[in-house]
Amino acid sequence: MTTLLEAVGVNKSFGAVTAAHQIDVAVAPHEVVGIIGANGAGKTTFVNMVTGWLQPTSGQILFEGRDITGMAPRAITRLGICRSFQVAQVFASASVFDNLLIALGIAEAGAGAGLRRLRRPDIEARVDIILRRYRIAEYRDQRAGTLPQGIRKLLDIAMATVADPKILLLDEPTSGISSEEKFELMDVVMGALRDEGVTVLFIEHDMEIVSRYVSRVLAFYQGEIICDGPPAEALADPKVREYVIGTDPNAHGTPGPGSTMGAVDARR
């Protein structure tokens, strides 16, 4: 397997608390990987280490064979690893169009272009393409702070892709989205990212979303990966059912549609 991203023996401790223990993961180009686990299981710690927001206590993180361990987030972004956050990071008082314009300007400046005028025909044309790709063109002139939650999420994810990432890490992309909207949102996001050839890792608590959209599941528990495999296999794994999904491992069948990890969260 060709490896795009690799974590080798990665550990992270906060004093006496171990947030990540001996994480060994290899991700191939174009994979869609779902990261699941209860709150505090180590999911976000792993994503933060990959994107430079946290430095591992030990171990290595490699991207395209290059050691990126401990690099600053901006430097990692410039290499092609981008992310979005659970709470949409948008400029609330600016229009949807201007949010993307600003994001493109920041990405361009980060590439060494220096200070340049944002409102240029070439950049505005790129914004229009992104608006159509993420199906938010009808909200072009609306202030981001007044957008419906699902559209705000789409804008946030669209802004995370302006630097043409090779890998995109999403933190709970359907968080706060109604059950009626979540599949439509994910269809738009995953369709756009597939067309762009982006490798995707996303944290998710909704097992319907995990089952439908990922090709592989990483299940975390107490800072360790307890299962790494295809969705059907991972979601039926006894450890995952007990420690992640909150289903009796001795019960028959697999978790039902819409299963979340509230049962596990209540125990912690």
Residue pairs with C-beta under 8 A, 6 or more apart in sequence:
1 26
1 28
2 28
2 29
3 26
3 27
3 28
3 62
3 65
4 27
4 28
4 29
4 63
4 64
4 166
4 167
4 199
5 25
5 26
5 27
5 50
5 61
5 62
5 63
5 81
5 167
5 199
6 25
6 26
6 27
6 60
6 61
6 62
6 63
7 23
7 24
7 25
7 26
7 46
7 49
7 50
7 59
7 60
7 61
7 62
8 24
8 59
8 60
8 61
8 62
9 22
9 23
9 24
9 58
9 59
9 60
10 20
10 22
10 23
10 24
10 46
10 49
10 56
10 58
10 59
10 60
10 61
11 18
11 20
11 21
11 22
11 23
11 56
11 57
11 58
11 59
12 18
12 19
12 20
12 45
12 49
12 54
12 56
12 57
12 223
13 19
13 57
18 222
18 223
19 42
19 45
19 223
20 42
20 45
20 46
20 49
20 56
20 223
20 224
21 222
21 223
21 224
22 59
22 224
23 42
23 46
23 59
23 224
23 225
24 225
25 218
25 225
25 228
27 33
27 167
27 199
27 201
28 199
29 166
29 197
29 199
30 197
30 199
31 199
31 200
31 215
31 216
32 190
32 199
32 200
32 202
32 213
32 214
32 215
32 216
33 200
33 201
33 202
33 214
33 215
33 216
33 217
33 218
34 201
34 202
34 204
34 209
34 210
34 213
34 214
34 216
34 217
34 218
34 231
35 43
35 46
35 47
35 201
35 202
35 203
35 204
35 217
35 218
35 220
36 43
36 203
36 204
36 205
36 207
36 210
36 217
36 218
36 219
36 220
36 234
36 240
36 244
36 261
37 43
37 219
37 220
37 221
37 244
37 261
38 221
38 243
38 244
38 261
38 264
38 265
38 268
39 261
39 265
39 268
40 268
41 220
41 221
41 222
41 223
41 244
42 220
42 221
42 222
42 223
42 224
43 203
43 220
44 171
44 203
45 54
45 223
46 220
47 83
47 169
47 171
47 201
47 203
48 54
49 55
49 56
49 61
50 61
50 76
50 81
50 169
50 201
51 73
51 76
51 77
51 81
51 83
51 169
52 68
52 70
52 71
52 72
52 73
52 74
52 75
52 76
53 73
55 69
55 70
56 69
56 70
59 69
60 67
60 69
61 67
61 68
61 69
62 68
63 76
63 79
63 80
63 81
63 167
64 79
64 166
66 79
68 75
68 76
68 79
68 81
71 79
74 110
77 110
77 163
77 165
78 110
78 111
78 163
80 163
80 164
80 165
80 166
80 167
81 165
81 166
81 167
81 169
82 160
82 161
82 163
82 165
82 167
82 168
82 169
83 160
83 168
83 169
83 170
83 171
84 156
84 157
84 159
84 160
84 168
84 169
84 170
84 171
84 173
85 156
85 171
86 171
86 172
86 175
86 203
88 152
88 153
88 155
88 156
89 156
89 159
90 99
90 144
90 145
90 152
90 155
90 156
90 159
91 98
91 99
91 102
91 144
92 143
92 144
92 145
93 143
93 144
93 145
94 102
94 143
94 144
95 140
95 141
95 142
95 143
95 144
96 131
96 136
96 139
96 140
96 141
96 142
96 144
96 147
96 155
97 127
97 131
97 140
97 141
99 144
99 155
99 159
100 127
100 130
100 131
100 155
100 158
100 159
100 162
101 118
101 119
101 123
101 124
101 127
102 118
103 159
103 162
104 118
104 123
104 126
104 127
104 162
105 116
105 118
105 123
107 162
107 163
108 116
108 123
109 115
109 116
110 163
126 162
128 137
130 158
130 161
130 162
131 137
131 140
131 158
133 158
133 192
133 195
134 154
134 155
134 157
134 158
134 188
134 189
134 192
135 154
135 188
136 151
136 154
136 155
136 158
139 147
139 151
139 155
144 152
144 155
147 155
149 176
149 177
150 177
150 178
150 181
150 184
150 185
153 173
153 174
153 176
153 177
153 185
154 185
154 188
154 189
157 168
157 170
157 173
157 189
160 168
161 168
161 192
161 193
161 196
161 198
164 196
165 198
166 198
166 199
167 198
167 199
167 200
167 201
168 193
168 198
168 199
168 200
168 201
169 200
169 201
169 202
170 189
170 200
170 201
170 202
170 203
171 202
171 203
172 202
172 203
172 204
172 205
173 185
173 186
173 189
173 202
173 204
174 182
174 185
174 186
174 204
174 206
174 209
175 205
177 185
179 258
182 206
182 208
182 209
183 209
183 212
186 209
186 212
186 213
190 200
190 213
193 200
202 214
204 210
205 260
205 261
206 258
206 260
207 235
207 245
207 255
207 257
207 258
207 259
207 260
208 257
208 258
208 259
210 217
210 231
210 235
211 231
211 232
211 235
214 231
215 230
215 231
216 228
216 229
216 230
216 231
216 234
217 227
217 228
217 229
217 230
217 231
217 234
217 235
217 240
218 225
218 227
218 228
219 225
219 226
219 227
219 228
219 234
219 237
219 239
219 240
219 244
220 226
220 244
221 239
221 243
221 244
226 237
226 239
226 240
226 243
226 244
227 233
227 234
227 237
227 239
227 240
228 234
229 237
232 254
234 240
235 241
235 245
235 254
235 255
236 254
238 249
239 249
241 247
241 248
241 249
241 251
241 255
242 248
242 249
243 264
244 261
244 264
245 255
245 259
245 261
245 263
245 264
246 261
246 262
246 263
246 264
246 267
247 255
247 259
247 263
